[in-house]
Amino acid sequence: DWNMPNMNGVDFVAQARSKGYEMPIIMVTTESGDDRIAQATQAGANGFIHKPFTPDRLAEALGQFAAV
């Protein structure tokens, strides 16, 4: 999520990547502007889901990384 206590989601993604973590990271947030998506992608996020979302949308996003 973009808005979390102590550290926002983009900072979390950037920190995880800087420490060498390569697992897929999907941002789930109400932030939907193209600039926000670009910022998350540049930080290392692999996907982006807008809230509110359906179970099918979540399953679809997770399915993209099932083999990773």
URJO-V937898 format. One line per field, one symbol per residue. ss: DSSP state (H for helix, E for strand, L for the rest). A space follows every 10 residues. Layout:
ss = ???
This chain:
ss = LLLLLLLLHH HHHHHHHHLL LLLLLEEEEL LLLHHHHHHH HHHLLLEEEE LLLLHHHHHH HHHLLLLL
